[in-house]
Amino acid sequence: MNSIMFKLVVLFLFVAQTEMFNLLAQVDMKKNKDRESVVAGRFYEGDKNALKAEVEKYLTPQSKSDYLEDLIALIVPHAGYVFSGKIAGMGYKAIDPDKEYKNVFVIGSSHHVWFEGASVYNRGDYITPLGRVEVNKEIADELIASSKYFSFNPDAHSKEHSLEVQLPFLQVQLHKPFKIVPIVLGTQDPYVCRQLAKILKKYFVPGNLFVISSDFSHYPDYETAIEVDKQTAEAIMSNEPERLLKAVKDIKQRHDPNLLTGLCGWTSVLTLMYMTEGDNSIEYKHLGYMNSGDVPYYGDKNRVVGYNAIAVVKKQSDEEFTLTEEQKKLLLDVAHDELAKVVGAKSDIKLPPDEVLDKEVGAHAGAFVSLYNHGELRGCIGQFIGNKPLWRTVREMTDASATRDTRFYPVRKDELKDIKIEISVLTPLKKINDISEIKLGKHGIYIKKGYNSGTFLPQVATKTGWTLEEFLGHCARDKAHIGWDGWKDADIYTYEAIVFSDDDF
């Protein structure tokens, strides 16, 4: 056999062997293969009894008052239990243990591999020291077949801890059988997150629970962590995805060499927010916060990781929100007290203690605060989502209107005697399908297109005398900056406002 023939035979055998190995690998990938624990004994106890006791410790004390009715999602941390177990427990205590969840979608962002889209484990079940956690392979297969953005990437699951550490809490807290859908995001692209959300929203229904796994700030000092974790949590609680993206960007632009990230699972949280965006039937609730610097014996306050627990629930009541005259006057007093402090003046207003304010005007509602000097607008800023007691929102928006409305210079001390305040307390946003649903003078509008958005309060239409088309056109052009006709292919939301001012008293 000459040398050329010998080389051809060797090449043929090599190719044949390679193809055989590839075929065997494909066959093996089709076999069921359970995903064994990879962090037992490190992130949490490796022994069954010790692990059960460890989880129960973080879930105790627990009572029915902890349970959140119509809980549909949780954002919980995924560090070692000694660091984040307490906050994770605050999240899982919100689950009624006797409620039946058919499926729990456990979603985390990859710490080890990056790829387009998300990987869904559909090859077997997940195993922890507490036993087998069954994967809903039917849903997993549906997701993979539904879009190019879902696939099975074994490397995404083989070392990933963010999903695994959630399972013992679910195994202990949920008394009724459930299945999981394990999803690891490899993307860093908000567009892809939105596409994933569009598909997942089909499953975002009663009877299913979504668990989003994420820690918050990584490695700043203790005080910096508290600051940036509050900023990120408030962005999430707003239910405005663009606000979260801005918070992630702003934290990155701090250029703090010790601040690696403000939210390691931001793509997973963003995907959740794309599912809940614009839904006025849900609300975000903050359940607890700490960072690793708070952990006795282990905490290093020079280099910490932050942990928040946040729940997403269906609102319990659609009853009309009202304010008494006494409550309106109290909110105006809060605003004037804050304005005086902001401009460096002494406030003569005697406000009741915080706990009384919480009782009297503590409902969660969005609000705008408008400042007028001799009838001319001097500042107006607000927020749609009520994620804190109303009086606190009014206080914060008064500060913002006086100092951070970029259309005006900050309010000066010598102007204080001439400033009148108007407060608009808002009802939840409602997405409309036709502009005929807008009632001028009754409805405010919020126009959103991509990253651009703008709003007009209900009273703007009354004060200007605009037609409906002018109301929409001015908002689109002057507020959202998408052009006069930009509203025609934008998302439009309406809301109502309880409007009152100094002139009413």
C-alpha positions as CSV (number, residue, x, y, z in Angstrom):
1,M,0.0,0.0,0.0
2,N,1.6,3.3,-1.1
3,S,1.8,6.2,1.3
4,I,-1.1,8.2,-0.3
5,M,-3.4,5.2,-0.1
6,F,-2.4,4.7,3.6
7,K,-3.1,8.3,4.4
8,L,-6.5,8.1,2.8
9,V,-7.4,5.0,4.8
10,V,-6.3,6.7,8.0
11,L,-8.3,9.8,7.1
12,F,-11.4,7.7,6.3
13,L,-11.1,5.8,9.6
14,F,-10.7,9.1,11.6
15,V,-13.8,10.6,10.0
16,A,-15.8,7.5,10.5
17,Q,-14.7,7.3,14.2
18,T,-15.5,11.0,14.7
19,E,-19.0,10.6,13.2
20,M,-19.6,7.5,15.4
21,F,-18.6,9.4,18.5
22,N,-20.9,12.3,17.5
23,L,-23.7,9.9,16.9
24,L,-23.2,8.2,20.2
25,A,-23.0,11.6,21.9
26,Q,-26.3,12.6,20.3
27,V,-27.9,9.4,21.4
28,D,-26.6,9.9,24.9
29,M,-27.9,13.5,25.0
30,K,-31.4,12.1,24.3
31,K,-31.2,9.9,27.3
32,N,-32.7,11.1,30.6
33,K,-30.0,12.3,32.9
34,D,-30.8,13.8,36.3
35,R,-28.9,16.9,37.3
36,E,-27.1,16.1,40.6
37,S,-26.4,18.7,43.2
38,V,-23.0,20.5,42.7
39,V,-23.0,22.8,45.7
40,A,-24.3,20.6,48.5
41,G,-21.9,20.8,51.4
42,R,-20.6,24.2,50.2
43,F,-23.6,26.6,49.7
44,Y,-25.8,24.6,52.0
45,E,-25.6,21.5,54.2
46,G,-24.9,18.3,52.4
47,D,-26.7,16.0,54.8
48,K,-30.5,15.5,54.4
49,N,-31.4,16.1,58.0
50,A,-29.0,18.9,58.5
51,L,-30.2,20.6,55.4
52,K,-33.8,20.4,56.4
53,A,-33.0,21.8,59.8
54,E,-31.0,24.6,58.2
55,V,-33.8,25.6,55.9
56,E,-36.4,25.5,58.6
57,K,-34.2,27.8,60.7
58,Y,-34.5,30.5,58.0
59,L,-38.2,29.9,57.7
60,T,-38.9,30.3,61.4
61,P,-40.9,32.0,62.9
62,Q,-43.7,31.7,60.4
63,S,-47.4,32.4,60.6
64,K,-50.4,32.9,58.3
65,S,-49.8,36.6,58.4
66,D,-46.6,36.0,56.4
67,Y,-48.4,34.4,53.5
68,L,-49.2,36.6,50.5
69,E,-52.4,35.8,48.8
70,D,-52.2,35.5,45.0
71,L,-48.4,35.4,45.1
72,I,-47.1,35.0,41.5
73,A,-43.4,35.6,41.7
74,L,-40.4,36.0,44.1
75,I,-37.0,37.6,43.6
76,V,-34.7,35.9,46.1
77,P,-30.9,35.6,46.6
78,H,-28.7,32.7,45.8
79,A,-25.6,33.0,47.9
80,G,-24.5,30.5,50.5
81,Y,-27.2,30.1,53.1
82,V,-25.0,31.4,55.9
83,F,-25.0,34.8,54.0
84,S,-28.3,35.0,52.2
85,G,-30.4,32.3,53.8
86,K,-32.2,34.8,56.1
87,I,-33.4,37.0,53.2
88,A,-34.3,34.0,51.1
89,G,-36.3,32.8,54.0
90,M,-38.2,36.1,54.2
91,G,-39.1,35.5,50.5
92,Y,-40.2,31.9,50.9
93,K,-42.2,32.6,54.0
94,A,-44.6,34.5,51.8
95,I,-45.7,31.3,50.2
96,D,-48.7,29.6,51.7
97,P,-47.3,26.1,52.2
98,D,-50.7,24.5,51.6
99,K,-51.3,26.3,48.3
100,E,-51.0,24.2,45.2
101,Y,-48.6,25.4,42.6
102,K,-48.5,23.1,39.6
103,N,-45.3,24.5,38.2
104,V,-42.5,26.6,39.6
105,F,-40.4,28.4,37.0
106,V,-36.9,28.8,38.5
107,I,-35.0,31.4,36.5
108,G,-31.4,32.6,36.9
109,S,-28.7,34.3,34.9
110,S,-25.6,32.2,34.1
111,H,-22.5,32.7,36.1
112,H,-20.3,30.5,33.9
113,V,-21.3,30.5,30.2
114,W,-22.7,33.2,27.9
115,F,-24.9,32.4,24.9
116,E,-27.8,33.8,23.1
117,G,-31.1,33.2,24.8
118,A,-31.9,30.8,27.6
119,S,-31.3,27.1,28.3
120,V,-34.2,25.0,29.7
121,Y,-33.3,21.7,31.4
122,N,-35.4,18.9,29.9
123,R,-33.1,15.8,30.2
124,G,-34.1,14.6,33.7
125,D,-34.9,15.9,37.2
126,Y,-32.9,18.0,39.7
127,I,-31.6,16.2,42.8
128,T,-30.8,17.8,46.2
129,P,-30.0,16.1,49.5
130,L,-33.7,16.4,50.3
131,G,-34.6,14.2,47.3
132,R,-35.8,14.5,43.7
133,V,-37.4,17.6,42.3
134,E,-39.4,16.7,39.2
135,V,-38.9,18.8,36.0
136,N,-41.9,19.4,33.9
137,K,-40.3,18.1,30.7
138,E,-43.4,18.8,28.7
139,I,-43.3,22.5,29.3
140,A,-39.5,22.4,28.9
141,D,-39.9,20.8,25.5
142,E,-42.6,23.3,24.5
143,L,-40.3,26.3,25.3
144,I,-37.4,24.8,23.4
145,A,-39.7,24.2,20.4
146,S,-41.3,27.7,20.6
147,S,-38.4,29.9,19.7
148,K,-34.7,30.1,18.7
149,Y,-34.2,31.9,22.0
150,F,-34.9,28.7,24.0
151,S,-32.6,25.7,23.8
152,F,-30.9,23.1,25.9
153,N,-27.3,24.0,26.7
154,P,-25.8,21.4,29.1
155,D,-23.0,23.7,30.1
156,A,-25.5,26.3,31.4
157,H,-26.7,23.9,34.1
158,S,-23.7,21.7,34.9
159,K,-22.1,24.1,37.4
160,E,-24.8,26.7,37.9
161,H,-25.8,27.2,41.5
162,S,-28.4,30.0,41.2
163,L,-31.2,27.5,40.5
164,E,-30.1,24.7,42.7
165,V,-29.9,26.8,45.9
166,Q,-33.6,27.7,45.6
167,L,-34.8,24.1,45.5
168,P,-34.4,23.1,49.2
169,F,-36.5,26.1,50.2
170,L,-39.2,25.0,47.8
171,Q,-39.0,21.4,49.0
172,V,-39.5,22.4,52.6
173,Q,-42.0,25.2,52.2
174,L,-44.4,23.7,49.6
175,H,-46.4,20.8,51.1
176,K,-48.1,19.8,47.9
177,P,-46.4,18.2,44.9
178,F,-45.0,20.6,42.3
179,K,-42.8,20.5,39.2
180,I,-40.1,22.9,38.2
181,V,-39.1,24.4,34.9
182,P,-35.3,25.3,35.3
183,I,-34.2,28.1,33.0
184,V,-30.7,29.6,32.8
185,L,-30.3,32.9,30.9
186,G,-27.1,33.3,28.9
187,T,-28.0,36.5,27.2
188,Q,-26.9,40.1,28.1
189,D,-29.3,41.6,25.6
190,P,-32.5,43.4,26.8
191,Y,-34.1,42.7,23.4
192,V,-33.7,39.0,23.9
193,C,-35.1,39.3,27.4
194,R,-38.2,40.9,26.0
195,Q,-38.6,38.0,23.5
196,L,-38.2,35.4,26.3
197,A,-40.8,37.3,28.3
198,K,-43.3,37.3,25.5
199,I,-43.1,33.5,25.4
200,L,-43.0,32.9,29.2
201,K,-46.0,35.2,29.7
202,K,-48.3,32.4,28.5
203,Y,-47.3,30.5,31.8
204,F,-47.5,33.6,34.0
205,V,-50.9,32.6,35.3
206,P,-52.5,31.5,38.6
207,G,-51.3,28.1,39.6
208,N,-47.8,28.7,38.5
209,L,-45.0,30.5,40.6
210,F,-42.0,32.2,39.2
211,V,-38.8,32.3,41.3
212,I,-36.2,34.8,40.0
213,S,-32.7,34.1,41.5
214,S,-30.5,37.1,41.9
215,D,-28.1,38.7,44.4
216,F,-27.7,42.5,44.3
217,S,-24.5,44.5,44.6
218,H,-21.2,42.6,44.5
219,Y,-18.1,43.7,46.5
220,P,-18.6,47.4,47.4
221,D,-18.2,48.5,51.0
222,Y,-21.1,48.2,53.4
223,E,-22.5,51.8,53.0
224,T,-22.2,51.8,49.2
225,A,-24.0,48.5,49.1
226,I,-27.0,49.9,51.0
227,E,-27.2,52.9,48.7
228,V,-27.0,51.0,45.4
229,D,-29.2,48.1,46.5
230,K,-31.9,50.6,47.5
231,Q,-31.6,52.3,44.1
232,T,-31.9,48.9,42.3
233,A,-34.7,47.6,44.4
234,E,-36.7,50.8,43.9
235,A,-36.2,50.5,40.1
236,I,-37.6,47.0,40.3
237,M,-40.5,48.0,42.5
238,S,-41.5,50.7,39.9
239,N,-42.4,47.9,37.5
240,E,-40.8,50.0,34.7
241,P,-38.1,47.9,32.9
242,E,-36.4,51.0,31.5
243,R,-35.9,52.3,35.0
244,L,-34.1,49.1,35.9
245,L,-31.9,49.3,32.8
246,K,-31.1,52.9,33.7
247,A,-30.2,51.8,37.3
248,V,-27.9,49.1,36.0
249,K,-26.2,51.6,33.7
250,D,-25.9,54.3,36.3
251,I,-24.4,51.9,38.8
252,K,-21.9,50.7,36.2
253,Q,-21.0,54.3,35.4
254,R,-20.0,55.0,39.0
255,H,-16.7,53.5,38.0
256,D,-16.2,52.1,41.5
257,P,-13.5,49.4,41.1
258,N,-15.0,47.4,44.0
259,L,-18.5,47.5,42.6
260,L,-18.6,44.6,40.1
261,T,-22.3,44.7,39.5
262,G,-25.5,46.1,41.1
263,L,-27.6,43.0,40.2
264,C,-25.9,39.9,39.0
265,G,-29.2,38.4,37.7
266,W,-30.4,41.6,36.0
267,T,-31.4,39.8,32.8
268,S,-33.6,37.4,34.8
269,V,-35.2,40.2,36.7
270,L,-35.7,42.3,33.5
271,T,-37.4,39.3,31.9
272,L,-39.9,39.2,34.8
273,M,-40.5,42.9,34.5
274,Y,-41.2,42.6,30.8
275,M,-43.9,40.1,31.8
276,T,-45.5,42.4,34.4
277,E,-44.9,45.8,32.6
278,G,-48.1,47.8,32.3
279,D,-50.2,45.3,34.3
280,N,-52.1,47.4,36.8
281,S,-53.5,44.3,38.5
282,I,-50.2,43.4,40.1
283,E,-47.8,45.1,42.5
284,Y,-44.3,44.5,43.8
285,K,-43.8,44.2,47.6
286,H,-40.5,44.5,49.4
287,L,-40.0,41.8,52.0
288,G,-36.5,42.3,53.3
289,Y,-32.9,43.4,52.8
290,M,-29.4,42.8,54.3
291,N,-25.9,42.4,52.9
292,S,-23.1,40.0,53.8
293,G,-21.6,42.6,56.1
294,D,-24.5,42.0,58.5
295,V,-23.6,38.3,59.0
296,P,-22.1,37.7,62.4
297,Y,-18.6,36.2,62.4
298,Y,-18.4,36.0,58.6
299,G,-19.4,39.5,57.5
300,D,-16.6,41.8,56.1
301,K,-18.0,45.3,55.8
302,N,-15.2,46.4,53.4
303,R,-16.4,43.9,50.7
304,V,-20.0,42.8,50.7
305,V,-22.8,41.3,48.6
306,G,-26.3,42.6,48.8
307,Y,-29.5,40.6,49.1
308,N,-33.2,41.6,48.6
309,A,-36.4,39.6,48.8
310,I,-39.2,41.0,46.6
311,A,-42.6,39.5,45.9
312,V,-45.0,40.1,43.0
313,V,-48.7,39.7,43.9
314,K,-52.1,40.2,42.3
315,K,-53.8,43.2,43.9
316,Q,-56.5,42.3,46.3
317,S,-59.1,45.0,45.7
318,D,-60.3,47.2,42.9
319,E,-62.2,49.5,45.2
320,E,-62.1,53.1,44.3
321,F,-59.3,55.0,46.0
322,T,-60.5,58.2,47.9
323,L,-59.0,60.7,50.2
324,T,-60.8,62.7,52.9
325,E,-60.4,66.5,53.2
326,E,-58.3,65.9,56.3
327,Q,-56.0,63.5,54.5
328,K,-55.5,66.0,51.6
329,K,-54.6,68.8,54.1
330,L,-52.2,66.5,55.8
331,L,-50.4,65.6,52.5
332,L,-50.2,69.3,51.7
333,D,-48.6,70.0,55.1
334,V,-46.1,67.2,54.4
335,A,-45.2,68.8,51.1
336,H,-44.8,72.3,52.6
337,D,-42.7,71.0,55.4
338,E,-40.4,69.2,53.0
339,L,-40.2,72.3,50.6
340,A,-39.1,74.5,53.5
341,K,-36.4,72.1,54.5
342,V,-35.2,71.7,50.9
343,V,-34.7,75.5,50.5
344,G,-33.0,75.8,53.9
345,A,-35.9,77.5,55.7
346,K,-37.4,76.7,59.0
347,S,-40.7,74.8,58.9
348,D,-43.4,75.9,61.3
349,I,-45.6,73.0,60.4
350,K,-46.1,70.4,63.2
351,L,-46.5,67.0,61.6
352,P,-47.6,63.9,63.6
353,P,-45.1,61.1,64.1
354,D,-44.3,58.8,61.2
355,E,-46.3,56.0,62.6
356,V,-49.4,58.2,62.7
357,L,-48.7,59.4,59.1
358,D,-48.4,55.7,58.1
359,K,-51.9,55.1,59.5
360,E,-53.5,58.2,58.2
361,V,-52.0,58.5,54.7
362,G,-50.0,55.3,54.3
363,A,-51.8,53.7,51.4
364,H,-49.5,52.9,48.4
365,A,-50.3,55.1,45.4
366,G,-48.4,57.1,42.8
367,A,-48.3,60.9,43.1
368,F,-47.1,64.0,41.3
369,V,-46.3,67.2,43.1
370,S,-46.6,70.5,41.1
371,L,-45.1,73.8,42.3
372,Y,-46.5,77.1,41.1
373,N,-45.1,80.7,41.6
374,H,-47.8,83.3,40.9
375,G,-49.6,80.8,38.7
376,E,-46.6,79.8,36.7
377,L,-45.3,76.3,36.9
378,R,-42.1,76.1,38.9
379,G,-41.5,72.3,39.0
380,C,-43.4,69.1,38.6
381,I,-42.2,65.5,39.1
382,G,-43.9,62.4,40.2
383,Q,-44.1,58.6,40.0
384,F,-46.8,56.3,38.8
385,I,-46.2,53.3,41.0
386,G,-47.0,53.5,44.7
387,N,-44.3,51.4,46.2
388,K,-44.2,53.2,49.6
389,P,-46.6,55.0,51.9
390,L,-48.3,57.9,50.1
391,W,-47.0,60.6,52.4
392,R,-43.4,59.4,51.8
393,T,-44.0,59.5,48.0
394,V,-45.3,63.1,48.4
395,R,-42.3,64.1,50.4
396,E,-39.9,62.7,47.9
397,M,-41.7,64.2,44.9
398,T,-41.7,67.6,46.6
399,D,-38.0,67.4,47.0
400,A,-37.6,66.3,43.3
401,S,-39.9,69.0,42.0
402,A,-38.1,71.7,43.8
403,T,-34.5,70.6,43.0
404,R,-34.5,68.1,40.1
405,D,-36.9,69.3,37.4
406,T,-34.4,70.1,34.7
407,R,-36.7,72.7,33.1
408,F,-36.2,75.0,36.0
409,Y,-33.5,76.2,38.4
410,P,-33.9,74.8,41.9
411,V,-36.4,76.7,44.0
412,R,-34.8,79.5,46.1
413,K,-35.5,80.3,49.8
414,D,-36.8,83.8,48.9
415,E,-39.5,82.2,46.7
416,L,-41.0,80.1,49.4
417,K,-43.7,82.6,50.4
418,D,-45.0,82.7,46.8
419,I,-45.0,78.9,46.1
420,K,-48.4,77.1,46.0
421,I,-48.5,73.3,45.8
422,E,-50.8,71.0,43.9
423,I,-50.8,67.3,44.5
424,S,-52.1,64.7,42.1
425,V,-52.6,61.2,43.6
426,L,-52.8,58.6,40.9
427,T,-54.8,55.5,40.3
428,P,-53.0,52.5,38.6
429,L,-52.1,52.7,34.9
430,K,-54.6,51.0,32.5
431,K,-53.5,50.2,28.9
432,I,-56.0,51.2,26.3
433,N,-56.8,49.8,22.9
434,D,-58.5,52.8,21.4
435,I,-58.1,56.6,22.1
436,S,-61.8,56.9,22.3
437,E,-61.4,55.4,25.8
438,I,-59.7,58.7,26.9
439,K,-61.9,61.2,28.6
440,L,-60.4,64.7,28.6
441,G,-60.2,66.2,32.0
442,K,-60.8,62.8,33.7
443,H,-57.9,60.8,32.4
444,G,-54.2,61.4,32.4
445,I,-52.2,59.8,29.7
446,Y,-48.8,57.9,29.7
447,I,-47.3,57.3,26.2
448,K,-44.5,54.8,25.9
449,K,-42.5,53.8,22.8
450,G,-39.3,51.8,23.2
451,Y,-37.2,53.7,25.7
452,N,-39.1,56.9,25.3
453,S,-42.1,57.9,27.5
454,G,-44.0,60.9,28.6
455,T,-47.1,61.9,30.5
456,F,-49.7,64.6,31.0
457,L,-51.8,64.8,34.1
458,P,-55.6,65.0,33.6
459,Q,-55.8,68.7,34.5
460,V,-53.4,69.6,31.6
461,A,-56.3,69.0,29.1
462,T,-58.6,71.2,31.2
463,K,-56.1,74.1,31.6
464,T,-55.0,74.1,27.9
465,G,-58.4,73.5,26.3
466,W,-56.7,71.1,23.8
467,T,-58.6,68.6,21.7
468,L,-57.9,64.9,22.2
469,E,-55.5,64.9,19.2
470,E,-53.7,67.9,20.5
471,F,-53.5,66.3,24.0
472,L,-51.9,63.2,22.4
473,G,-49.7,65.1,20.0
474,H,-48.2,67.5,22.5
475,C,-47.5,64.6,24.9
476,A,-45.9,62.5,22.1
477,R,-43.8,65.4,20.8
478,D,-43.0,67.5,23.9
479,K,-42.9,64.8,26.6
480,A,-42.0,61.5,25.0
481,H,-40.0,63.0,22.2
482,I,-41.3,60.6,19.6
483,G,-42.9,63.2,17.2
484,W,-46.3,64.7,16.9
485,D,-47.8,61.5,15.4
486,G,-45.6,59.1,17.5
487,W,-48.6,58.2,19.7
488,K,-50.2,56.4,16.8
489,D,-47.9,53.3,17.1
490,A,-47.0,53.7,20.8
491,D,-48.5,52.1,23.9
492,I,-50.9,54.4,25.6
493,Y,-52.1,54.1,29.2
494,T,-54.7,56.1,31.1
495,Y,-55.0,56.9,34.8
496,E,-57.1,59.1,37.0
497,A,-56.0,61.6,39.6
498,I,-57.3,63.0,42.8
499,V,-56.1,66.6,42.4
500,F,-56.0,69.1,45.3
501,S,-54.0,72.2,46.1
502,D,-53.5,75.1,48.5
503,D,-56.3,76.9,46.9
504,D,-58.7,74.3,48.2
505,F,-58.0,75.1,51.8
